[in-house]
């Protein structure tokens, strides 16, 4: 699925509340910009049977008190089973998710620091890290622009109106 269709799916599945579809359309250029930095149109995400995304806590060799929670995104289903900390048969499944939908989750899932994208099948020693904060900052640029266009233009009240 190409990026434009992925974005359209996000818009179509958004709450039809009069503002969310427009906000998603407004941040679409940012999502596409980030997605174009990655290699694949979809990745496999480890999920529980309830649909929750599996997060992995990484430790720092030099500082054991320093940890980072990440969400792995694999280009091949077979890689997901190799990197999983829990067996896939134990209530964890590798689900294909469009790349823009993965990036969109940066504003929905608050408790992780980074995505790690593995772009080469069988090569799990190094992935591309995309920090949640960087995704959010990119999205915020487009969202602020959208919100500034939506706010009604008010004229200042003249001081001698009375």
C-alpha positions as CSV (number, residue, x, y, z in Angstrom):
1,X,0.0,0.0,0.0
2,X,1.5,3.3,-1.0
3,X,1.9,6.2,1.5
4,X,-1.1,8.2,0.2
5,X,-3.4,5.2,0.6
6,X,-2.0,4.6,4.1
7,X,-2.8,8.1,5.1
8,X,-6.3,7.9,3.6
9,X,-6.9,4.8,5.7
10,X,-5.9,6.7,8.8
11,X,-8.3,9.5,7.9
12,X,-11.1,7.0,7.0
13,X,-10.7,5.2,10.3
14,X,-10.5,8.3,12.5
15,X,-13.4,9.4,14.7
16,X,-15.7,11.4,12.5
17,X,-16.0,14.2,15.1
18,X,-15.5,17.1,12.7
19,X,-11.8,17.7,13.6
20,X,-9.8,14.5,13.8
21,X,-9.9,13.6,10.1
22,X,-8.8,17.2,9.2
23,X,-6.0,17.0,11.8
24,X,-4.7,13.7,10.4
25,X,-4.8,15.2,6.9
26,X,-2.8,18.2,8.2
27,X,-0.1,16.0,9.7
28,X,0.0,13.7,6.7
29,X,3.0,15.5,5.1
30,X,5.0,15.0,8.3
31,X,4.1,11.3,8.5
32,X,5.0,10.8,4.8
33,X,8.3,12.7,5.2
34,X,9.4,10.4,8.1
35,X,8.1,7.3,6.3
36,X,10.2,8.1,3.2
37,X,13.3,7.9,5.3
38,X,12.5,4.2,5.9
39,X,12.8,1.3,3.4
40,X,9.5,-0.6,3.6
41,X,5.9,0.4,3.2
42,X,4.9,-1.9,6.1
43,X,6.6,-3.6,9.0
44,X,5.8,-6.4,11.4
45,X,5.0,-5.3,15.0
46,X,4.9,-7.7,17.9
47,X,1.4,-7.5,19.5
48,X,-0.5,-9.3,22.2
49,X,-3.7,-11.1,21.3
50,X,-5.5,-8.0,22.7
51,X,-3.7,-5.8,20.1
52,X,-1.3,-4.1,22.5
53,X,2.1,-3.4,21.0
54,X,5.0,-5.2,22.7
55,X,7.7,-3.0,24.1
56,X,11.2,-4.1,24.9
57,X,13.3,-2.5,27.6
58,X,16.9,-2.1,26.6
59,X,19.6,-1.6,29.2
60,X,22.8,0.4,28.9
61,X,26.0,-1.7,29.4
62,X,27.9,1.3,30.8
63,X,25.1,2.6,33.0
64,X,22.8,-0.2,34.3
65,X,20.4,2.4,35.7
66,X,19.8,3.8,32.2
67,X,17.0,2.0,30.3
68,X,15.0,2.7,27.2
69,X,11.7,1.3,26.1
70,X,11.5,0.6,22.4
71,X,9.0,-0.9,19.8
72,X,10.6,-3.1,17.2
73,X,9.5,-3.0,13.6
74,X,10.6,-5.8,11.4
75,X,10.6,-6.0,7.6
76,X,10.1,-9.8,7.7
77,X,7.8,-11.8,9.9
78,X,10.5,-14.4,10.5
79,X,12.8,-11.7,12.0
80,X,10.1,-10.9,14.5
81,X,10.1,-14.4,15.9
82,X,13.9,-14.3,16.2
83,X,14.0,-11.0,18.1
84,X,11.0,-11.6,20.3
85,X,11.6,-11.9,24.0
86,X,8.5,-14.1,24.3
87,X,7.7,-17.0,22.0
88,X,5.2,-15.9,19.3
89,X,3.0,-18.9,20.2
90,X,2.6,-17.6,23.8
91,X,0.1,-14.9,23.0
92,X,2.4,-12.7,20.9
93,X,1.8,-12.3,17.2
94,X,3.7,-10.5,14.5
95,X,1.2,-8.2,12.7
96,X,1.9,-6.3,9.5
97,X,1.3,-2.6,10.0
98,X,1.6,0.2,7.4
99,X,4.6,2.4,8.2
100,X,2.6,5.6,8.5
101,X,0.3,3.9,11.0
102,X,3.4,2.9,13.1
103,X,4.6,6.5,13.1
104,X,1.1,7.8,14.0
105,X,1.3,5.7,17.2
106,X,4.0,8.0,18.4
107,X,1.2,10.4,19.5
108,X,-1.0,7.6,20.9
109,X,1.4,5.4,22.9
110,X,3.0,7.4,25.7
111,X,5.3,4.9,27.4
112,X,8.2,4.3,25.0
113,X,11.2,6.3,23.8
114,X,12.0,4.9,20.3
115,X,11.0,2.8,17.3
116,X,13.7,0.5,16.0
117,X,13.2,-0.4,12.4
118,X,15.0,-3.5,11.0
119,X,15.2,-3.0,7.2
120,X,17.2,-6.0,6.1
121,X,15.8,-9.5,6.5
122,X,18.0,-11.6,8.8
123,X,20.1,-8.6,9.9
124,X,19.0,-7.9,13.5
125,X,22.3,-6.7,14.9
126,X,21.5,-3.0,13.9
127,X,18.4,-1.2,13.1
128,X,17.3,2.4,12.4
129,X,16.3,4.2,15.5
130,X,13.5,6.8,15.2
131,X,12.9,8.6,18.5
132,X,9.3,9.1,19.5
133,X,10.1,12.7,20.5
134,X,11.4,13.4,17.0
135,X,8.3,12.0,15.4
136,X,6.1,14.0,17.8
137,X,8.0,17.2,17.1
138,X,7.6,16.7,13.3
139,X,3.9,16.1,13.7
140,X,3.5,19.1,16.0
141,X,4.9,21.5,13.4
142,X,2.1,20.4,11.0
143,X,-0.5,20.4,13.7
144,X,0.3,23.9,14.9
145,X,0.1,25.2,11.3
146,X,-3.3,23.5,10.9
147,X,-4.6,24.8,14.2
148,X,-3.5,28.4,13.4
149,X,-5.5,28.2,10.1
150,X,-8.6,26.9,11.9
151,X,-8.8,29.6,14.6
152,X,-11.2,32.3,13.7
153,X,-9.6,35.6,12.8
154,X,-10.6,38.2,15.4
155,X,-10.1,41.9,14.9
156,X,-8.9,43.9,17.9
157,X,-11.6,45.9,19.7
158,X,-11.0,49.6,19.2
159,X,-10.3,51.4,22.5
160,X,-13.0,54.0,21.8
161,X,-15.8,51.6,21.1
162,X,-18.1,53.0,23.7
